[in-house]
Each structure stands twice: as C-alpha cells, then as structure tokens.
Amino acid sequence: MKTTVMSQQNLKRQVLRLYRDILRVAKNWKEPEEAQYIREEADRLFHQNKTITGKEEIEEKLFEGRTRLELGIHYKIPYPRPYHVVPGATGKTRDMIKPAYMASYDWDLSHSDITREAKRPKTRFEEDFDEEDNPLQVRRKPRGYQVGTS
C-alpha cells in the first residue's frame, strides 16, 4: 500500500516538474508568439490529460511531454513535428507508425490540408509564405528528346 502511494506521489512530482520545465522554456523563448503558443498548448494538454489515473498511461504522457519539450528545444520549433505515413497505410499500421510525441493528437499528415490546418497553428514561416512562391508547386515542362540539330 505504501509503495502505491509513494509511486503516485512520485508521478505527481514528475508531472509538476515537466509542467514547470515547459513554462520555464516558454519564459525564455525568443519569439513572443511562440512562447504564448507553448504556454497555451501546455495548459490545453495538461488539462486534457488531467483525468488519467493509470500508472502506465501517465508514464506514456510524461514521455510524450518530455519528448516534445526536447524536440522543441533542439529544433527551436515549439509546434508538433509532422511525421510521414506511408500512402495506403490503414488501421493498426497507421497507429503503430504514429510517434510517441503525437499521442495526444488525433490528426496526421494523411488527412486533407483543410483538416490539418484547422487543428495545427501555422508557424511564423508559413504565415509569410505565399503558395505561388513554392518551388515544389511549379510544374516543369517535360523535356523532349532532340535528335540531331545540325
């Protein structure tokens, strides 16, 4: 009985430590809009997961939070990193491909752009980006074979 209570207290301490670490990172973040996003996202996800009571599930959420925090610090991007799903993947395969740091999200890159954009905020680079400037959208004319031009 004592070990269960101690383990619950330990998990609670870890959750609070993660929350404080996230807020500390937000406080020191260079871009004010992104710092605000970090605070709001932390509040939203911690509130969303506050009813979780199972030890394994809490540990999974802690791993997700630490991973997101480390990825954000390393890449200097606070938003969730997109991941690739192989076209045609369905059902269990899709769930197995989803990385641990995306466990609290119900969207992936296989959804339409409208669905994805509605749930994911634009980065500061995407806000200034005009689709006409996208070199990947430019259609190249097929090269024809030229036989002897003499």
ChimeraX attribute file (.defattr): number of C-alpha atoms within 10 A of each C-alpha:
attribute: neighborCount
match mode: 1-to-1
recipient: residues
	/A:1	5
	/A:2	7
	/A:3	8
	/A:4	10
	/A:5	10
	/A:6	11
	/A:7	12
	/A:8	16
	/A:9	12
	/A:10	12
	/A:11	16
	/A:12	13
	/A:13	12
	/A:14	15
	/A:15	18
	/A:16	13
	/A:17	12
	/A:18	18
	/A:19	19
	/A:20	12
	/A:21	14
	/A:22	20
	/A:23	19
	/A:24	12
	/A:25	18
	/A:26	21
	/A:27	14
	/A:28	10
	/A:29	17
	/A:30	11
	/A:31	11
	/A:32	12
	/A:33	11
	/A:34	17
	/A:35	18
	/A:36	15
	/A:37	16
	/A:38	22
	/A:39	17
	/A:40	14
	/A:41	15
	/A:42	18
	/A:43	13
	/A:44	11
	/A:45	14
	/A:46	16
	/A:47	10
	/A:48	11
	/A:49	13
	/A:50	9
	/A:51	9
	/A:52	11
	/A:53	10
	/A:54	10
	/A:55	12
	/A:56	10
	/A:57	12
	/A:58	20
	/A:59	14
	/A:60	15
	/A:61	21
	/A:62	18
	/A:63	15
	/A:64	18
	/A:65	24
	/A:66	17
	/A:67	15
	/A:68	21
	/A:69	22
	/A:70	14
	/A:71	17
	/A:72	17
	/A:73	13
	/A:74	10
	/A:75	9
	/A:76	12
	/A:77	15
	/A:78	22
	/A:79	18
	/A:80	15
	/A:81	13
	/A:82	12
	/A:83	13
	/A:84	11
	/A:85	16
	/A:86	12
	/A:87	8
	/A:88	9
	/A:89	12
	/A:90	10
	/A:91	8
	/A:92	8
	/A:93	12
	/A:94	15
	/A:95	12
	/A:96	9
	/A:97	13
	/A:98	17
	/A:99	13
	/A:100	15
	/A:101	20
	/A:102	19
	/A:103	14
	/A:104	13
	/A:105	12
	/A:106	7
	/A:107	16
	/A:108	16
	/A:109	13
	/A:110	16
	/A:111	10
	/A:112	10
	/A:113	9
	/A:114	8
	/A:115	13
	/A:116	14
	/A:117	11
	/A:118	9
	/A:119	11
	/A:120	12
	/A:121	13
	/A:122	12
	/A:123	14
	/A:124	12
	/A:125	7
	/A:126	10
	/A:127	9
	/A:128	9
	/A:129	11
	/A:130	8
	/A:131	10
	/A:132	9
	/A:133	9
	/A:134	9
	/A:135	8
	/A:136	9
	/A:137	9
	/A:138	9
	/A:139	7
	/A:140	7
	/A:141	6
	/A:142	6
	/A:143	6
	/A:144	6
	/A:145	6
	/A:146	6
	/A:147	6
	/A:148	5
	/A:149	4
	/A:150	3
